[in-house]
Amino acid sequence: MKNVAILFLFTLFSFGLKAQTSSKKQASNQLITNQVVEIACGECQFKMKGKDCELAIRINGKSYFVDGKGIDDFGDAHGEHGFCNAVSKAQVSGKIIKNRFKATNIKLLSK
């Protein structure tokens, strides 16, 4: 009987842990629609770890690499006002999936 009670408590505890991890997955699949964000090179400006200069956005202080648009799609990234040398503002739409921003639309805003 004691073993059955321990097994029952362990099962309840396991379900509680499973419920918590599910909410984290839902939070990471966040839909972004026409939000103004900072945009720049993730490595050069946002100090993110990566393999090369790569486009990134920062939302509420958290940075995400961008999929769907390249760093040179908006001009020379290493130019005077390029993403490797300056942080710009952009209006973006897309979805955050597995800590990456899957862009459907990026519109640079004038300074």
N, C-alpha and C positions, 0 to 999 in steps of 0.2 A: 504494500500500500504506500509506503514511504517513497519507493521508486516511482510510482505512478504520479504522486504529487510533485516530485522534483521534475519529472518529464513534462508535466502540465505547465509548471512555472517557466521552465526553459522555453517551451513552445510559445507561451504568451510573450516572453521577453524577445524572442526572435521576430515575432510579428511586429512588435513595437519598433525594432530597429529597421525592419523592412519599410515600414511606413515613413520613417524619417528620410531614408535615402530616396524614396520616390519623390518627395517634395523638392529635394535638391535638383533632381532631373527636370522637373517642371519649371523650376526657377531659372535653370540655365537655358531653356528653350523659350526665350523672351522675344516677343514680337516688338519691333521698333518701327514706328510710322512717323515720317516727317519730323524727326527730332534733330535739333541743332546740337552738334557735337564738335569736339576738337579733332582734327585730322592731321596726321604727319607720319613720318617714318617711325615705326615702332622702336627700332634699335637706337637711332640717332637722337630722337627727341623724347620718347617715352621710356627709354632705358629698359626695353623688353629684351629678353634673350631670344635670339634667332640665328639663322645662318647667313643672312644677307639683309640689305635694306629692303624693308617690306612695309607696305601701307598698313596703317593702324588707325583706329579711332579710340577716343577716350570718352566714356559716358560716366558721369558722376564719380570721377576719380579712378575708374577701372578701365584698363586698356585692353583692346581686343585686336588681333590681326584681322585683316579684311580678306575675304574670298569673294571673287566675282569682279574685282577691279584691281588693276595693277598700280604700282607707285608711279610709273611714268605715263599713265593714262591721262594725267592732268598737266603734263609738261615735264621738263627736265627736273628730276628729283634733287639733283645736285646743283641746280642753278641757284642764283642769289636768293630767290624767294621760294625755292623748291621745298618739298616735304622733308628733306634731310637737314635743311637749314632753318626752317621756320614752322611753327604750328599755325594752322589755319582753322577756320570754322567751315562747317558743311552741314547741309540738311540731308539726313540719311533715312532710308527705309530698308528694312531687312529683318533678319532674325539672328539671335545669338544662339549658336548650337555648339556644344562642347568647347566653350570659351573662345570661339571664333565668330566673327560677324559675317554672315552670309548676306552680302549686299544685293538688293534689287534696284536701288537707286541712290546715287550720291550726287549732290549738287553743291559745288563750292559757293560760298557766300563771299561777297566783296567785303574788304576790310573797312 
